[in-house]
Amino acid sequence: MDVTVCIGSSCHVKGSHRVVDQFQKLIEEHKLHKYIELKGAFCMGRCSDGVCVTVDGEAFTVFPETAKMFFESNIMTKLRT
């Protein structure tokens, strides 16, 4: 599974580094390195929305405060199916 977090300037200001940190921690906690490739990308064209995250190409808006819940409901759920 490819998980990409925008690290462009707008998303950076909105906390993309904290989203990346939380995702890295959760991947480590759940030992998912074999299943998830976490990547960064510059400007994904959704600058007004918040931190842009794509999961296998599907775009989402994530905030640092919702990163853990997003990971559990959108990434862990897909891995279980």
C-alpha positions, -999 to +999 in steps of 0.1 A: +000+000+000+013+034-009+007+062+015+019+097+004+018+128+025+022+162+009+052+181+024+048+212+002+049+246+019+011+249+025+008+214+040+040+219+060+025+250+076-006+229+084+014+202+102+024+176+075+056+168+095+035+159+125+012+137+103+043+119+089+057+115+124+025+099+136+022+076+106+058+065+111+052+057+147+020+038+139+037+018+111+064+009+136+040+000+164+020-023+142+051-037+124+037-027+090+069-019+071+064-048+047+029-036+038+030+002+037+054+024+018+052+059+033+063+086+009+064+124+008+055+146-022+056+183-029+024+201-037-004+177-046-027+206-057-051+207-027-034+235-008-066+250+006-079+217+022-053+209+048-026+182+047-032+161+016-027+124+020-032+098-007-037+061+000-032+041-031-040+072-052-072+082-033-069+117-018-079+127+017-075+157+040-058+149+073-049+171+102-023+163+129-051+160+154-069+134+132-039+115+119-041+085+143-079+081+137-074+084+100-046+058+100-068+033+120-100+039+099-085+043+064-052+025+064-056-003+089-091-011+076-078-015+040-050-038+052-075-061+069-095-066+037 
